[in-house]
Amino acid sequence: MDSRFAAYRDAVGLDPALEFHSLRRSYITHLIEDGQDPLFVQQQVGHDHASTTAIH
């Protein structure tokens, strides 16, 4: 997935710092900003500990 994402990113001229994992972080951030329950967010991304999710 990483290499395919990088190829698409490069093809459309996006910043090379943008990684596939950036999409995951954005998803978490949007859920939290939209007021979703922290436990729901934690379960969505498969974190074992809430502290890991809180980093985002």
N, CA, C and O atoms as a Maestro MAE file, in Angstrom:
{
 s_m_m2io_version
 :::
 2.0.0
}

f_m_ct {
 s_m_title
 :::
 protein
 m_atom[224] {
  # First column is atom index #
  i_m_mmod_type
  r_m_x_coord
  r_m_y_coord
  r_m_z_coord
  i_m_residue_number
  s_m_chain_name
  s_m_pdb_residue_name
  s_m_pdb_atom_name
  i_m_atomic_number
  :::
  1 25 0.831 -1.189 0.000 1 A "MET " " N  " 7
  2 3 0.000 0.000 0.000 1 A "MET " " CA " 6
  3 2 0.874 1.250 0.000 1 A "MET " " C  " 6
  4 15 0.575 2.228 -0.685 1 A "MET " " O  " 8
  5 25 1.957 1.208 0.776 2 A "ASP " " N  " 7
  6 3 2.815 2.387 0.859 2 A "ASP " " CA " 6
  7 2 3.403 2.761 -0.499 2 A "ASP " " C  " 6
  8 15 3.406 3.931 -0.882 2 A "ASP " " O  " 8
  9 25 3.894 1.776 -1.212 3 A "SER " " N  " 7
  10 3 4.532 2.082 -2.491 3 A "SER " " CA " 6
  11 2 3.513 2.554 -3.530 3 A "SER " " C  " 6
  12 15 3.806 3.441 -4.331 3 A "SER " " O  " 8
  13 25 2.336 1.970 -3.515 4 A "ARG " " N  " 7
  14 3 1.293 2.399 -4.451 4 A "ARG " " CA " 6
  15 2 0.846 3.823 -4.126 4 A "ARG " " C  " 6
  16 15 0.683 4.650 -5.023 4 A "ARG " " O  " 8
  17 25 0.649 4.101 -2.839 5 A "PHE " " N  " 7
  18 3 0.262 5.450 -2.426 5 A "PHE " " CA " 6
  19 2 1.338 6.448 -2.845 5 A "PHE " " C  " 6
  20 15 1.024 7.522 -3.359 5 A "PHE " " O  " 8
  21 25 2.607 6.098 -2.628 6 A "ALA " " N  " 7
  22 3 3.712 6.988 -2.988 6 A "ALA " " CA " 6
  23 2 3.717 7.258 -4.491 6 A "ALA " " C  " 6
  24 15 3.976 8.381 -4.924 6 A "ALA " " O  " 8
  25 25 3.433 6.240 -5.271 7 A "ALA " " N  " 7
  26 3 3.400 6.427 -6.723 7 A "ALA " " CA " 6
  27 2 2.283 7.395 -7.120 7 A "ALA " " C  " 6
  28 15 2.498 8.282 -7.946 7 A "ALA " " O  " 8
  29 25 1.099 7.230 -6.540 8 A "TYR " " N  " 7
  30 3 -0.011 8.140 -6.839 8 A "TYR " " CA " 6
  31 2 0.304 9.557 -6.354 8 A "TYR " " C  " 6
  32 15 0.059 10.536 -7.059 8 A "TYR " " O  " 8
  33 25 0.849 9.650 -5.143 9 A "ARG " " N  " 7
  34 3 1.210 10.947 -4.575 9 A "ARG " " CA " 6
  35 2 2.175 11.680 -5.489 9 A "ARG " " C  " 6
  36 15 2.003 12.864 -5.777 9 A "ARG " " O  " 8
  37 25 3.195 10.958 -5.940 10 A "ASP " " N  " 7
  38 3 4.193 11.561 -6.819 10 A "ASP " " CA " 6
  39 2 3.602 11.936 -8.174 10 A "ASP " " C  " 6
  40 15 3.955 12.962 -8.755 10 A "ASP " " O  " 8
  41 25 2.700 11.095 -8.669 11 A "ALA " " N  " 7
  42 3 2.094 11.341 -9.981 11 A "ALA " " CA " 6
  43 2 1.263 12.618 -10.005 11 A "ALA " " C  " 6
  44 15 1.185 13.296 -11.029 11 A "ALA " " O  " 8
  45 25 0.643 12.942 -8.871 12 A "VAL " " N  " 7
  46 3 -0.187 14.156 -8.841 12 A "VAL " " CA " 6
  47 2 0.543 15.341 -8.214 12 A "VAL " " C  " 6
  48 15 -0.034 16.416 -8.052 12 A "VAL " " O  " 8
  49 25 1.803 15.142 -7.863 13 A "GLY " " N  " 7
  50 3 2.620 16.247 -7.392 13 A "GLY " " CA " 6
  51 2 2.403 16.684 -5.965 13 A "GLY " " C  " 6
  52 15 2.632 17.846 -5.629 13 A "GLY " " O  " 8
  53 25 1.959 15.759 -5.108 14 A "LEU " " N  " 7
  54 3 1.793 16.105 -3.701 14 A "LEU " " CA " 6
  55 2 3.139 16.064 -2.985 14 A "LEU " " C  " 6
  56 15 4.106 15.489 -3.485 14 A "LEU " " O  " 8
  57 25 3.184 16.675 -1.825 15 A "ASP " " N  " 7
  58 3 4.395 16.745 -1.014 15 A "ASP " " CA " 6
  59 2 4.912 15.339 -0.701 15 A "ASP " " C  " 6
  60 15 4.145 14.494 -0.241 15 A "ASP " " O  " 8
  61 25 6.189 15.079 -0.941 16 A "PRO " " N  " 7
  62 3 6.757 13.758 -0.656 16 A "PRO " " CA " 6
  63 2 6.693 13.365 0.819 16 A "PRO " " C  " 6
  64 15 6.822 12.185 1.144 16 A "PRO " " O  " 8
  65 25 6.498 14.330 1.712 17 A "ALA " " N  " 7
  66 3 6.377 14.021 3.133 17 A "ALA " " CA " 6
  67 2 5.048 13.328 3.448 17 A "ALA " " C  " 6
  68 15 4.905 12.704 4.499 17 A "ALA " " O  " 8
  69 25 4.085 13.439 2.543 18 A "LEU " " N  " 7
  70 3 2.782 12.803 2.735 18 A "LEU " " CA " 6
  71 2 2.936 11.294 2.576 18 A "LEU " " C  " 6
  72 15 3.390 10.817 1.536 18 A "LEU " " O  " 8
  73 25 2.559 10.550 3.607 19 A "GLU " " N  " 7
  74 3 2.670 9.094 3.598 19 A "GLU " " CA " 6
  75 2 1.287 8.470 3.735 19 A "GLU " " C  " 6
  76 15 0.321 9.136 4.107 19 A "GLU " " O  " 8
  77 25 1.215 7.204 3.432 20 A "PHE " " N  " 7
  78 3 -0.049 6.483 3.570 20 A "PHE " " CA " 6
  79 2 -0.574 6.597 5.001 20 A "PHE " " C  " 6
  80 15 -1.776 6.756 5.214 20 A "PHE " " O  " 8
  81 25 0.326 6.516 5.975 21 A "HIS " " N  " 7
  82 3 -0.079 6.595 7.380 21 A "HIS " " CA " 6
  83 2 -0.678 7.964 7.716 21 A "HIS " " C  " 6
  84 15 -1.411 8.099 8.696 21 A "HIS " " O  " 8
  85 25 -0.369 8.967 6.912 22 A "SER " " N  " 7
  86 3 -0.949 10.301 7.112 22 A "SER " " CA " 6
  87 2 -2.470 10.252 7.004 22 A "SER " " C  " 6
  88 15 -3.166 10.986 7.705 22 A "SER " " O  " 8
  89 25 -2.983 9.396 6.133 23 A "LEU " " N  " 7
  90 3 -4.438 9.258 5.983 23 A "LEU " " CA " 6
  91 2 -5.060 8.707 7.259 23 A "LEU " " C  " 6
  92 15 -6.134 9.142 7.675 23 A "LEU " " O  " 8
  93 25 -4.383 7.755 7.872 24 A "ARG " " N  " 7
  94 3 -4.864 7.173 9.126 24 A "ARG " " CA " 6
  95 2 -4.896 8.236 10.223 24 A "ARG " " C  " 6
  96 15 -5.871 8.348 10.965 24 A "ARG " " O  " 8
  97 25 -3.822 9.008 10.315 25 A "ARG " " N  " 7
  98 3 -3.779 10.065 11.335 25 A "ARG " " CA " 6
  99 2 -4.880 11.095 11.095 25 A "ARG " " C  " 6
  100 15 -5.504 11.573 12.042 25 A "ARG " " O  " 8
  101 25 -5.116 11.434 9.834 26 A "SER " " N  " 7
  102 3 -6.177 12.392 9.516 26 A "SER " " CA " 6
  103 2 -7.545 11.847 9.901 26 A "SER " " C  " 6
  104 15 -8.383 12.577 10.431 26 A "SER " " O  " 8
  105 25 -7.772 10.563 9.633 27 A "TYR " " N  " 7
  106 3 -9.043 9.921 9.983 27 A "TYR " " CA " 6
  107 2 -9.277 10.022 11.484 27 A "TYR " " C  " 6
  108 15 -10.367 10.389 11.925 27 A "TYR " " O  " 8
  109 25 -8.254 9.697 12.267 28 A "ILE " " N  " 7
  110 3 -8.373 9.765 13.726 28 A "ILE " " CA " 6
  111 2 -8.670 11.200 14.160 28 A "ILE " " C  " 6
  112 15 -9.555 11.438 14.983 28 A "ILE " " O  " 8
  113 25 -7.935 12.136 13.610 29 A "THR " " N  " 7
  114 3 -8.123 13.542 13.976 29 A "THR " " CA " 6
  115 2 -9.536 14.003 13.657 29 A "THR " " C  " 6
  116 15 -10.162 14.677 14.475 29 A "THR " " O  " 8
  117 25 -10.047 13.654 12.485 30 A "HIS " " N  " 7
  118 3 -11.408 14.066 12.109 30 A "HIS " " CA " 6
  119 2 -12.452 13.451 13.037 30 A "HIS " " C  " 6
  120 15 -13.414 14.120 13.413 30 A "HIS " " O  " 8
  121 25 -12.272 12.189 13.409 31 A "LEU " " N  " 7
  122 3 -13.216 11.569 14.339 31 A "LEU " " CA " 6
  123 2 -13.234 12.304 15.672 31 A "LEU " " C  " 6
  124 15 -14.296 12.590 16.226 31 A "LEU " " O  " 8
  125 25 -12.044 12.605 16.177 32 A "ILE " " N  " 7
  126 3 -11.947 13.285 17.470 32 A "ILE " " CA " 6
  127 2 -12.537 14.694 17.380 32 A "ILE " " C  " 6
  128 15 -13.294 15.111 18.256 32 A "ILE " " O  " 8
  129 25 -12.188 15.419 16.322 33 A "GLU " " N  " 7
  130 3 -12.720 16.782 16.151 33 A "GLU " " CA " 6
  131 2 -14.229 16.796 15.980 33 A "GLU " " C  " 6
  132 15 -14.887 17.764 16.361 33 A "GLU " " O  " 8
  133 25 -14.787 15.727 15.407 34 A "ASP " " N  " 7
  134 3 -16.236 15.640 15.224 34 A "ASP " " CA " 6
  135 2 -16.963 15.186 16.487 34 A "ASP " " C  " 6
  136 15 -18.187 15.050 16.489 34 A "ASP " " O  " 8
  137 25 -16.201 14.951 17.568 35 A "GLY " " N  " 7
  138 3 -16.809 14.624 18.850 35 A "GLY " " CA " 6
  139 2 -17.157 13.164 19.050 35 A "GLY " " C  " 6
  140 15 -17.971 12.836 19.914 35 A "GLY " " O  " 8
  141 25 -16.562 12.287 18.274 36 A "GLN " " N  " 7
  142 3 -16.828 10.856 18.454 36 A "GLN " " CA " 6
  143 2 -16.301 10.398 19.813 36 A "GLN " " C  " 6
  144 15 -15.337 10.953 20.342 36 A "GLN " " O  " 8
  145 25 -16.940 9.395 20.353 37 A "ASP " " N  " 7
  146 3 -16.538 8.823 21.629 37 A "ASP " " CA " 6
  147 2 -15.102 8.309 21.533 37 A "ASP " " C  " 6
  148 15 -14.778 7.578 20.597 37 A "ASP " " O  " 8
  149 25 -14.236 8.675 22.479 38 A "PRO " " N  " 7
  150 3 -12.839 8.234 22.433 38 A "PRO " " CA " 6
  151 2 -12.669 6.716 22.347 38 A "PRO " " C  " 6
  152 15 -11.753 6.234 21.681 38 A "PRO " " O  " 8
  153 25 -13.534 5.969 23.007 39 A "LEU " " N  " 7
  154 3 -13.439 4.511 22.932 39 A "LEU " " CA " 6
  155 2 -13.747 4.023 21.521 39 A "LEU " " C  " 6
  156 15 -13.097 3.106 21.021 39 A "LEU " " O  " 8
  157 25 -14.735 4.635 20.882 40 A "PHE " " N  " 7
  158 3 -15.062 4.286 19.499 40 A "PHE " " CA " 6
  159 2 -13.860 4.532 18.587 40 A "PHE " " C  " 6
  160 15 -13.523 3.692 17.753 40 A "PHE " " O  " 8
  161 25 -13.216 5.694 18.753 41 A "VAL " " N  " 7
  162 3 -12.053 6.031 17.933 41 A "VAL " " CA " 6
  163 2 -10.940 5.013 18.171 41 A "VAL " " C  " 6
  164 15 -10.324 4.523 17.225 41 A "VAL " " O  " 8
  165 25 -10.694 4.706 19.412 42 A "GLN " " N  " 7
  166 3 -9.657 3.724 19.762 42 A "GLN " " CA " 6
  167 2 -9.936 2.378 19.107 42 A "GLN " " C  " 6
  168 15 -9.023 1.742 18.581 42 A "GLN " " O  " 8
  169 25 -11.176 1.947 19.134 43 A "GLN " " N  " 7
  170 3 -11.543 0.665 18.530 43 A "GLN " " CA " 6
  171 2 -11.454 0.722 17.007 43 A "GLN " " C  " 6
  172 15 -11.064 -0.261 16.375 43 A "GLN " " O  " 8
  173 25 -11.807 1.851 16.417 44 A "GLN " " N  " 7
  174 3 -11.745 1.998 14.967 44 A "GLN " " CA " 6
  175 2 -10.336 1.789 14.426 44 A "GLN " " C  " 6
  176 15 -10.145 1.202 13.361 44 A "GLN " " O  " 8
  177 25 -9.360 2.277 15.171 45 A "VAL " " N  " 7
  178 3 -7.984 2.209 14.688 45 A "VAL " " CA " 6
  179 2 -7.194 1.059 15.299 45 A "VAL " " C  " 6
  180 15 -6.029 0.855 14.957 45 A "VAL " " O  " 8
  181 25 -7.817 0.312 16.195 46 A "GLY " " N  " 7
  182 3 -7.185 -0.878 16.727 46 A "GLY " " CA " 6
  183 2 -6.087 -0.643 17.743 46 A "GLY " " C  " 6
  184 15 -5.200 -1.481 17.908 46 A "GLY " " O  " 8
  185 25 -6.139 0.492 18.429 47 A "HIS " " N  " 7
  186 3 -5.145 0.746 19.464 47 A "HIS " " CA " 6
  187 2 -5.506 -0.017 20.735 47 A "HIS " " C  " 6
  188 15 -6.671 -0.063 21.129 47 A "HIS " " O  " 8
  189 25 -4.514 -0.608 21.364 48 A "ASP " " N  " 7
  190 3 -4.736 -1.311 22.624 48 A "ASP " " CA " 6
  191 2 -4.920 -0.339 23.784 48 A "ASP " " C  " 6
  192 15 -5.613 -0.643 24.754 48 A "ASP " " O  " 8
  193 25 -4.298 0.824 23.678 49 A "HIS " " N  " 7
  194 3 -4.310 1.785 24.788 49 A "HIS " " CA " 6
  195 2 -4.848 3.139 24.317 49 A "HIS " " C  " 6
  196 15 -4.516 3.616 23.232 49 A "HIS " " O  " 8
  197 25 -5.670 3.731 25.145 50 A "ALA " " N  " 7
  198 3 -6.232 5.052 24.828 50 A "ALA " " CA " 6
  199 2 -5.131 6.094 24.699 50 A "ALA " " C  " 6
  200 15 -5.278 7.052 23.940 50 A "ALA " " O  " 8
  201 25 -4.039 5.925 25.420 51 A "SER " " N  " 7
  202 3 -2.949 6.884 25.359 51 A "SER " " CA " 6
  203 2 -2.336 6.939 23.954 51 A "SER " " C  " 6
  204 15 -1.857 7.992 23.530 51 A "SER " " O  " 8
  205 25 -2.347 5.830 23.242 52 A "THR " " N  " 7
  206 3 -1.833 5.810 21.880 52 A "THR " " CA " 6
  207 2 -2.732 6.646 20.976 52 A "THR " " C  " 6
  208 15 -2.244 7.425 20.157 52 A "THR " " O  " 8
  209 25 -4.029 6.484 21.125 53 A "THR " " N  " 7
  210 3 -4.989 7.242 20.321 53 A "THR " " CA " 6
  211 2 -4.886 8.736 20.670 53 A "THR " " C  " 6
  212 15 -5.013 9.592 19.794 53 A "THR " " O  " 8
  213 25 -4.658 9.036 21.938 54 A "ALA " " N  " 7
  214 3 -4.596 10.436 22.383 54 A "ALA " " CA " 6
  215 2 -3.455 11.194 21.740 54 A "ALA " " C  " 6
  216 15 -3.505 12.421 21.658 54 A "ALA " " O  " 8
  217 25 -2.434 10.502 21.284 55 A "ILE " " N  " 7
  218 3 -1.301 11.168 20.636 55 A "ILE " " CA " 6
  219 2 -1.773 11.917 19.390 55 A "ILE " " C  " 6
  220 15 -1.217 12.960 19.049 55 A "ILE " " O  " 8
  221 25 -2.780 11.401 18.718 56 A "HIS " " N  " 7
  222 3 -3.270 12.014 17.484 56 A "HIS " " CA " 6
  223 2 -4.128 13.208 17.801 56 A "HIS " " C  " 6
  224 15 -4.636 13.862 16.890 56 A "HIS " " O  " 8
  :::
 }
 m_bond[223] {
  # First column is bond index #
  i_m_from
  i_m_to
  i_m_order
  :::
  1 1 2 1
  2 2 3 1
  3 3 4 2
  4 3 5 1
  5 5 6 1
  6 6 7 1
  7 7 8 2
  8 7 9 1
  9 9 10 1
  10 10 11 1
  11 11 12 2
  12 11 13 1
  13 13 14 1
  14 14 15 1
  15 15 16 2
  16 15 17 1
  17 17 18 1
  18 18 19 1
  19 19 20 2
  20 19 21 1
  21 21 22 1
  22 22 23 1
  23 23 24 2
  24 23 25 1
  25 25 26 1
  26 26 27 1
  27 27 28 2
  28 27 29 1
  29 29 30 1
  30 30 31 1
  31 31 32 2
  32 31 33 1
  33 33 34 1
  34 34 35 1
  35 35 36 2
  36 35 37 1
  37 37 38 1
  38 38 39 1
  39 39 40 2
  40 39 41 1
  41 41 42 1
  42 42 43 1
  43 43 44 2
  44 43 45 1
  45 45 46 1
  46 46 47 1
  47 47 48 2
  48 47 49 1
  49 49 50 1
  50 50 51 1
  51 51 52 2
  52 51 53 1
  53 53 54 1
  54 54 55 1
  55 55 56 2
  56 55 57 1
  57 57 58 1
  58 58 59 1
  59 59 60 2
  60 59 61 1
  61 61 62 1
  62 62 63 1
  63 63 64 2
  64 63 65 1
  65 65 66 1
  66 66 67 1
  67 67 68 2
  68 67 69 1
  69 69 70 1
  70 70 71 1
  71 71 72 2
  72 71 73 1
  73 73 74 1
  74 74 75 1
  75 75 76 2
  76 75 77 1
  77 77 78 1
  78 78 79 1
  79 79 80 2
  80 79 81 1
  81 81 82 1
  82 82 83 1
  83 83 84 2
  84 83 85 1
  85 85 86 1
  86 86 87 1
  87 87 88 2
  88 87 89 1
  89 89 90 1
  90 90 91 1
  91 91 92 2
  92 91 93 1
  93 93 94 1
  94 94 95 1
  95 95 96 2
  96 95 97 1
  97 97 98 1
  98 98 99 1
  99 99 100 2
  100 99 101 1
  101 101 102 1
  102 102 103 1
  103 103 104 2
  104 103 105 1
  105 105 106 1
  106 106 107 1
  107 107 108 2
  108 107 109 1
  109 109 110 1
  110 110 111 1
  111 111 112 2
  112 111 113 1
  113 113 114 1
  114 114 115 1
  115 115 116 2
  116 115 117 1
  117 117 118 1
  118 118 119 1
  119 119 120 2
  120 119 121 1
  121 121 122 1
  122 122 123 1
  123 123 124 2
  124 123 125 1
  125 125 126 1
  126 126 127 1
  127 127 128 2
  128 127 129 1
  129 129 130 1
  130 130 131 1
  131 131 132 2
  132 131 133 1
  133 133 134 1
  134 134 135 1
  135 135 136 2
  136 135 137 1
  137 137 138 1
  138 138 139 1
  139 139 140 2
  140 139 141 1
  141 141 142 1
  142 142 143 1
  143 143 144 2
  144 143 145 1
  145 145 146 1
  146 146 147 1
  147 147 148 2
  148 147 149 1
  149 149 150 1
  150 150 151 1
  151 151 152 2
  152 151 153 1
  153 153 154 1
  154 154 155 1
  155 155 156 2
  156 155 157 1
  157 157 158 1
  158 158 159 1
  159 159 160 2
  160 159 161 1
  161 161 162 1
  162 162 163 1
  163 163 164 2
  164 163 165 1
  165 165 166 1
  166 166 167 1
  167 167 168 2
  168 167 169 1
  169 169 170 1
  170 170 171 1
  171 171 172 2
  172 171 173 1
  173 173 174 1
  174 174 175 1
  175 175 176 2
  176 175 177 1
  177 177 178 1
  178 178 179 1
  179 179 180 2
  180 179 181 1
  181 181 182 1
  182 182 183 1
  183 183 184 2
  184 183 185 1
  185 185 186 1
  186 186 187 1
  187 187 188 2
  188 187 189 1
  189 189 190 1
  190 190 191 1
  191 191 192 2
  192 191 193 1
  193 193 194 1
  194 194 195 1
  195 195 196 2
  196 195 197 1
  197 197 198 1
  198 198 199 1
  199 199 200 2
  200 199 201 1
  201 201 202 1
  202 202 203 1
  203 203 204 2
  204 203 205 1
  205 205 206 1
  206 206 207 1
  207 207 208 2
  208 207 209 1
  209 209 210 1
  210 210 211 1
  211 211 212 2
  212 211 213 1
  213 213 214 1
  214 214 215 1
  215 215 216 2
  216 215 217 1
  217 217 218 1
  218 218 219 1
  219 219 220 2
  220 219 221 1
  221 221 222 1
  222 222 223 1
  223 223 224 2
  :::
 }
}
